């Protein structure tokens, strides 16, 4: 490897790794901010939170990697142009395409890694992420009984304490409402002091109450108002609460394993084939039901059959019979038509939902490839753009990277929605690539031909040429006819 290649790679890999790390960190902070209420106050171990953050970071790679490549390519080529290193390379006989060659090889390698990641690692990471996030959000907050507040997290009980000692174990003015036997039979326990202690395995919470009494409040029965109030005093009483539901429990993988986001390409092909067969069977069944209902409706509408009110059995009759029986036949026909219409609409909605679910599988299948192509495409835009504008640093490269990526991302989101709603086929996932590819080709051609595409003086000169041409054309059109002929 030549020293010039080493220089180019060092200049490119550094911003690439830095930008990728910053992008993942920013997306991760957005995730933490969204689920902060589910992570704080539940007594989760650090290993569980770290595991969730690692899996969440893996799901952000498809968005962070393309923008990192785009930013690093613009910044690298812009720095070369701003420091006249690119001019020196050209003076030494090294073309722009040769300068881009080491970076192109790195991007091709990253594109292959991105495909392997999206097809093999991403489904597993998404499965672990969804499973861990579900377990974290489902976990109840840790037992935290605050003075002066009613604590209702323990099922069947409401607890209130007047104050707590600094150690958090000694409680004063304890009131416990026991609803475990039903809301109509409430046992109230009041104690001046108590000690709160959890078991060694954190499955039970034990209250040892001192100097108190208990009584029952009943709201059931006809004579509950006239029942005498009976209180039972105690010097010491122990109450044990089951808090096993507060523990962090792991869910099984089978709960999320069937989702399309947790499948590779082969699994998606198998799933789509099975879903399309089921959809075809549903359509055939809906068509047969509609034909049967429509046939019965036509028979009643033509007045050849009637329905008895008691049995609902068809009975033939003569059109000359009474008008009342004909009305009954027409009413049945109207009801049958209305019921058939509702059934058709129901089948249509179900089939549309099934088709949308199939489209989501197609979208995920196409996404395995679009990530790799996006890495190469955005490099094809970023590197020539940086060599043309000749501006390095963080200012212009950052702004340009955001604008190009937002344009690519917005077009992709619009196309994905259209594919999901069956407005276009699965190939619509490539619309953003087809839309951005001409920009990359134009910028590459302009960069390799030393074009002054973003030179202000060049644009001013071209603008003046257009103005002079239009002025000359206007003068010729307004001149007399004999002068125009000459």
C-alpha positions, 0 to 999 in steps of 0.5 A: 500500500502506498503512503498516499493510500494510507493518508487517504484511509487515515483521513477517511476512517477517523471521521467515519468512526467518529460520526458513526459513534455520534449518530448511534449515541444521539439515537440512543439518547432519543431512545432513553428519553422516550423510555426514561419512565420505564427505566427509572425507579424499578430497581433494575440491575445495571446489566439489564439496562446495559443489555437493553441499550446494546440491543437498541444500539444495534437497531440504529445501525441501518440509519447511523452507518449511511449518514456516517459514510456520507459525512466522512466522505464529504469531510475527507474530500473537502479537507483535501480540497481546502488544504490544497492537498487535492491540487497537489495530488492532481499535480502529481498525476493522481486523478480524483477517481484514484484518490477516491479508490481507497475510500471506495474499497472501504465502502464496498467492504462496509456494504458487504458487512452491512448486508451480513449485519441486516440479514444475520445479526439484525433479526437476532438483535431485534428479537432480543431488543423487543423481548428485553424492552417488553420485560422492562416496561412490564416490570412494576416499579420497585417498592417505594412507600413515601410518607404521606402518600397512599401506596397502591402497587401491591395488589389487594392492599393500600398502604399509608405511612405518616413518616419514616426514619432515615434508614427507611425501615422504621415506619410511624403512623402506619395505616393498611387497607386490606382489600384482598377479600374483596372491596366489600370486606375491607380490613383496616389496620392502624399501628403507631410504629412498624418495621419494614423488611424484605425477604432474602430473595425479594419475593416477600415484604414483611411488616412488623407492626407495634401498638395498633388495632384493626377493624373491618368495614363492610359495605355488603348485606342489608344490615351492614349499617347496623353492625357493631364496630368491633376493634381488635388491639395488638401489641405486635402483628406481622403482615407478609405481602407477596411482591414476587410480581415486582421481580424482573422476569424474562419472557420466552422468545416464542412471544416475538419470534414470528415477527417479520423484523426477526427474520432473515431472507430465507425465513421471509420467503417462507413466511410470504409464501405461506401468507399468500396461500392463506390469502388466496384461500380467504379470497376464494372462501369470500367469493363462494360466500358472496355467490351463495348469498347473492343467489338466495337474494335473487330468488327472493327478489324475483318472488319465487320463494318466501320465508316462514317467520318461525322456521326460516325455511324456503317455501314455494308459492304462486305470485298470485298469493296474498301481498303480505307474503310477497312483502315478507319475501322482499323484506327478506331479500333486502335483509339478505342483500344488506347482510351480504354487503356487510360480509363483503366489506368485512372480507375486504377489510380482512384481506386488506389487513392480510395484504398489508401484513404481507407487504411488510414482509416484502419491505423487510426483505427489500430493506436487507439490500437497500441498506448496502446500496445506500452506503455505496450511493451516499458515498457516491454523492458525498465524495464528489461533493466534497471535492467540488466544494473544497470545504472541510471541517464540521460546518458545510459537511455536516449541513450537506450530510443532513440535507442529502440524508433527509432527502433520501430518508423522506423519499424512502419513507414515502415510498415505504408507505406506498408499498405498505398500502399496496399503492406500488409494488415492493420495488418501490423500496428502491425509489429513493435510490433511483431518485438519488442516483442521478445526483451521484452520477452528476456529481461524480462526472463533475468532480472527475472533469474538474468542473466548477459546479459550485464556483460563484464566478462561473455561475455569475458568468453563465447567468450574464451570458443568459441575460445577454442572449435574452436581451439580444433576442428581445431587441431583435423581436422589437426591431422593425421588420426591414432591420430584422431581415438585414 
